[in-house]
Amino acid sequence: MVRVPLSEAERLRGERLGVALRGARGDRSMVEVASEAGISVETLRKIETGRIPTPAFFTVLAIADAVGLPLDDLRTELAETPGADGDTALSRSADAG
């Protein structure tokens, strides 16, 4: 089976996913969140850095649950186009909290 290369938009969306999940992790360690999500630290690191731009849905669900990020908030975050300064709804709410 041959994988079709990701489009630039898909790659950028994967990077935004990683940024959103990293932001939601806050001060918690990667080890703590990965353990709670039932994934390896390396997998979490790759998702947060955009090296895995299309992780499995249940992996994203487990990470979001581990960091207390509602999927609706994550969906909204990924649907937005960041402004010139990278400002999005999730980053604004994290700054306010």
ChimeraX attribute file (.defattr): number of C-alpha atoms within 10 A of each C-alpha:
attribute: neighborCount
match mode: 1-to-1
recipient: residues
	/A:1	3
	/A:2	4
	/A:3	5
	/A:4	6
	/A:5	8
	/A:6	11
	/A:7	9
	/A:8	9
	/A:9	9
	/A:10	13
	/A:11	17
	/A:12	15
	/A:13	20
	/A:14	22
	/A:15	21
	/A:16	25
	/A:17	25
	/A:18	23
	/A:19	19
	/A:20	21
	/A:21	22
	/A:22	20
	/A:23	17
	/A:24	20
	/A:25	20
	/A:26	11
	/A:27	8
	/A:28	11
	/A:29	11
	/A:30	18
	/A:31	15
	/A:32	14
	/A:33	21
	/A:34	20
	/A:35	15
	/A:36	14
	/A:37	21
	/A:38	13
	/A:39	15
	/A:40	14
	/A:41	17
	/A:42	12
	/A:43	15
	/A:44	26
	/A:45	17
	/A:46	15
	/A:47	25
	/A:48	23
	/A:49	18
	/A:50	20
	/A:51	16
	/A:52	18
	/A:53	20
	/A:54	16
	/A:55	16
	/A:56	9
	/A:57	8
	/A:58	10
	/A:59	16
	/A:60	20
	/A:61	14
	/A:62	17
	/A:63	24
	/A:64	21
	/A:65	15
	/A:66	18
	/A:67	20
	/A:68	11
	/A:69	18
	/A:70	11
	/A:71	13
	/A:72	9
	/A:73	14
	/A:74	19
	/A:75	11
	/A:76	12
	/A:77	19
	/A:78	21
	/A:79	12
	/A:80	14
	/A:81	12
	/A:82	14
	/A:83	8
	/A:84	6
	/A:85	6
	/A:86	9
	/A:87	12
	/A:88	18
	/A:89	15
	/A:90	21
	/A:91	17
	/A:92	10
	/A:93	9
	/A:94	12
	/A:95	9
	/A:96	7
	/A:97	6
